[in-house]
Amino acid sequence: MANKKQALKYIRKTEKRMEQNRSARSYLKTLNKKALALSDEQDEAVRQETAREVVSAFDRAAQKGIIHPNKASRKKASLAQYI
């Protein structure tokens, strides 16, 4: 356990950041599944709008350091190939 006041503060900050990042990654997974679940019968405009939303979310997450930029790129390419 930490002995210094600053070390305890750092632990609190880390736990808070971890929880926020976990939530963001979960949101990304949900969005990605939602986009991949759209079938071919769906309207083309709906699929494009959903894909645009997913790509934007992955870009933001990569920019903020929540996920690695290469992972974001890989997921976007996979989605584009699917759609």
C-alpha positions as a LaTeX table, in Angstrom:
\begin{tabular}{lrrr}
\hline
Residue & $x$ (\AA) & $y$ (\AA) & $z$ (\AA) \\
\hline
Met1 & 0.00 & 0.00 & 0.00 \\
Ala2 & 1.13 & 3.55 & $-0.64$ \\
Asn3 & 2.88 & 5.38 & 2.16 \\
Lys4 & 2.66 & 8.93 & 0.87 \\
Lys5 & $-0.30$ & 11.20 & 0.42 \\
Gln6 & 0.60 & 11.89 & $-3.22$ \\
Ala7 & 0.86 & 8.17 & $-3.95$ \\
Leu8 & $-2.65$ & 7.64 & $-2.57$ \\
Lys9 & $-3.92$ & 10.46 & $-4.79$ \\
Tyr10 & $-2.23$ & 8.88 & $-7.81$ \\
Ile11 & $-3.96$ & 5.57 & $-7.05$ \\
Arg12 & $-7.35$ & 7.32 & $-6.90$ \\
Lys13 & $-6.68$ & 9.12 & $-10.20$ \\
Thr14 & $-5.60$ & 5.90 & $-11.88$ \\
Glu15 & $-8.70$ & 4.04 & $-10.74$ \\
Lys16 & $-10.95$ & 6.84 & $-12.00$ \\
Arg17 & $-9.20$ & 6.92 & $-15.39$ \\
Met18 & $-9.35$ & 3.12 & $-15.66$ \\
Glu19 & $-13.10$ & 3.16 & $-15.09$ \\
Gln20 & $-13.63$ & 5.89 & $-17.69$ \\
Asn21 & $-11.51$ & 4.05 & $-20.26$ \\
Arg22 & $-13.29$ & 0.77 & $-19.56$ \\
Ser23 & $-16.63$ & 2.46 & $-20.13$ \\
Ala24 & $-15.43$ & 4.02 & $-23.38$ \\
Arg25 & $-14.08$ & 0.70 & $-24.69$ \\
Ser26 & $-17.36$ & $-1.00$ & $-23.83$ \\
Tyr27 & $-19.25$ & 1.70 & $-25.73$ \\
Leu28 & $-17.00$ & 1.16 & $-28.76$ \\
Lys29 & $-17.64$ & $-2.58$ & $-28.72$ \\
Thr30 & $-21.40$ & $-2.02$ & $-28.51$ \\
Leu31 & $-21.34$ & 0.44 & $-31.41$ \\
Asn32 & $-19.27$ & $-1.93$ & $-33.52$ \\
Lys33 & $-21.62$ & $-4.85$ & $-32.86$ \\
Lys34 & $-24.59$ & $-2.64$ & $-33.70$ \\
Ala35 & $-23.04$ & $-1.71$ & $-37.04$ \\
Leu36 & $-22.11$ & $-5.30$ & $-37.89$ \\
Ala37 & $-25.59$ & $-6.51$ & $-36.96$ \\
Leu38 & $-27.24$ & $-4.38$ & $-39.64$ \\
Ser39 & $-28.39$ & $-6.73$ & $-42.33$ \\
Asp40 & $-28.46$ & $-6.22$ & $-46.07$ \\
Glu41 & $-32.20$ & $-5.59$ & $-45.92$ \\
Gln42 & $-31.60$ & $-2.39$ & $-43.97$ \\
Asp43 & $-31.76$ & 0.92 & $-45.78$ \\
Glu44 & $-28.41$ & 1.98 & $-47.27$ \\
Ala45 & $-28.64$ & 5.41 & $-45.64$ \\
Val46 & $-29.06$ & 3.84 & $-42.19$ \\
Arg47 & $-26.01$ & 1.62 & $-42.70$ \\
Gln48 & $-23.89$ & 4.53 & $-43.91$ \\
Glu49 & $-24.95$ & 6.75 & $-41.01$ \\
Thr50 & $-24.19$ & 4.02 & $-38.47$ \\
Ala51 & $-20.81$ & 3.36 & $-40.08$ \\
Arg52 & $-19.98$ & 7.06 & $-39.99$ \\
Glu53 & $-20.84$ & 7.17 & $-36.28$ \\
Val54 & $-18.68$ & 4.13 & $-35.53$ \\
Val55 & $-15.70$ & 5.46 & $-37.49$ \\
Ser56 & $-15.94$ & 8.79 & $-35.70$ \\
Ala57 & $-16.06$ & 7.10 & $-32.30$ \\
Phe58 & $-13.01$ & 4.96 & $-33.09$ \\
Asp59 & $-11.09$ & 8.02 & $-34.28$ \\
Arg60 & $-11.92$ & 9.93 & $-31.10$ \\
Ala61 & $-10.92$ & 7.00 & $-28.90$ \\
Ala62 & $-7.60$ & 6.61 & $-30.71$ \\
Gln63 & $-6.93$ & 10.34 & $-30.46$ \\
Lys64 & $-7.59$ & 10.31 & $-26.71$ \\
Gly65 & $-5.38$ & 7.26 & $-26.20$ \\
Ile66 & $-8.17$ & 4.93 & $-25.10$ \\
Ile67 & $-7.27$ & 2.44 & $-27.82$ \\
His68 & $-4.21$ & 2.11 & $-30.03$ \\
Pro69 & $-4.44$ & 3.98 & $-33.35$ \\
Asn70 & $-3.64$ & 0.80 & $-35.29$ \\
Lys71 & $-6.54$ & $-0.98$ & $-33.61$ \\
Ala72 & $-8.88$ & 1.85 & $-34.58$ \\
Ser73 & $-7.63$ & 1.66 & $-38.15$ \\
Arg74 & $-8.07$ & $-2.11$ & $-38.24$ \\
Lys75 & $-11.63$ & $-1.92$ & $-36.90$ \\
Lys76 & $-12.58$ & 0.81 & $-39.38$ \\
Ala77 & $-11.18$ & $-1.16$ & $-42.30$ \\
Ser78 & $-13.01$ & $-4.28$ & $-41.17$ \\
Leu79 & $-16.26$ & $-2.35$ & $-40.91$ \\
Ala80 & $-15.78$ & $-0.77$ & $-44.33$ \\
Gln81 & $-15.15$ & $-4.16$ & $-45.86$ \\
Tyr82 & $-18.28$ & $-5.56$ & $-44.22$ \\
Ile83 & $-20.49$ & $-2.69$ & $-45.35$ \\
\hline
\end{tabular}
